Amino acid sequence: QVQLVQSGGGLVQAGNSLRLSCAASGRTSGSYAMAWFRQAPGNEREFVAAISWIGVSTNYADSVKGRFTISRGNAKNTVYLQMNSLKPEDTAAYFCAASGTTGWNTIYGEINDYYYWGQGTQVTVSS
């Protein structure tokens, strides 16, 4: 059984930074993409960033481009989201996700391409 466990998040003032982490366990073989999504109250879950297995390919939502950075640990089973210059509109519950087995440099931007999800962590940015 694949499990994704998230850490990080919290309350910060606008302009500050936060780092989210997500560790995958229970997966013993195969390459897979990972991503971050977020969901604000009353809104649908939206794509934030994605990264390939080998970490070469990344993709970002326009709203976070230049401020957020997704990265992958050396062991490949951990993904991070460094969030800088946070804005109040970044306030949401953030979820990490992992795809099924895929190519080494494949990434996905659609929610339906991700099969495994973390528990979610709240990020609140005050103005």
N, C-alpha and C positions, 0 to 999 in steps of 0.2 A: 504494500500500500504506500503510495507516494504521499508525503506530507510536506507542506511548505509552512515554515514558521517564521513569522515576521518580528522585527524589533525596530525600535526607533519611534519617531513621531513625537507629538506633543504640541505645546502652545509656544509660539514665538511671535515677536513683533515683526511687522513688515520690514523688509530689507535684510533680515537675518537669514541664517542657514540651518538646515536640518539634513540628517543622513538617515535613510531607511536601509535596513538589511533584510534579506530573506534567504533562509537556508533550506535546501531540499534534502530530504532523506527518504530511504526506502527504494531508491532507484539505482540499480547496480550496473546497468549497461545502457548504451545508446546515447546519441547526442540529441539535444533538444534546445529550443529557443526559450528565452525567458523574457518577461515584460512586467511593466507596472501599469495599472489602471487606477482610476480614481472615480469616486462617486460622491457628489454633493447631495444634500437633502433635496428630494423632489426631482432630481435629475437622473438620467440614465448613466450607467457606468461608461466611462470614456477612456480611450487609449492615452497613455502618457509617453511611454518609451519602451523600446524593445531592443534586445541584443541577441546575436547569434551564439552558438555553442562556443566557437573559438574567439568570440569577442571582437571580431574584425568589423562586422556590420552592425550598425545601430540605426535607429530611427526614432524621431521625436515628434510629438504633436507641435504644431506651430506655436501654441500658447506657452510652451515651456522651452522652446529652442533657444539656446544661448544661456539659459539659466540652470537647467537641470542636466545632470550627466549620469548615464547608466553605465555600470561596469560589472565585470564578473570576476570572482575570485579565481585564484590559480587552480583550485580544485574543481572549478566549473560548476559546483553545485550551490554556489552562493552568488546572489546578485545584489547590487547596491544601487541606491538612487541618491545622489548628492543633489540637494536642492538649495540653490543660492538665490539671493535677491527675491525672497519670497514675497508674494502679494496676498492681500486678503482673498482674492478670487482663487487662490490655490487651496483654500480651505476645503477639505473633503476627507473621506475615508479612502486610504490608499491600499490597493491590493496587489500582491505579486502573483504571477501566473507562470506556469510552465506548459510547453506544448507537448504533443506526442513526439515520438522519435522522428527526427528530421535530419537534413543535411547539416554539415559542419558550419556552413555560413548562411543558413536560411534564417530569416526573421519573418514574423507575422505582425500585422497591425490590427487584425480583427479579433474581437472577443471570442468568436466561435472556434478560433484556431487553438485556443488554450484550454486544456483539459483539467489542469490541477490549479487550485487556488489557495492562497494564504488566508489567514483569519481576518485580515484587515487591521489597519492601524490609523488612528485619527491624527490628522494634521490640522491645526487651527492657527491661522495667521491673523493677528490683530493689527488694526490700523493705528 
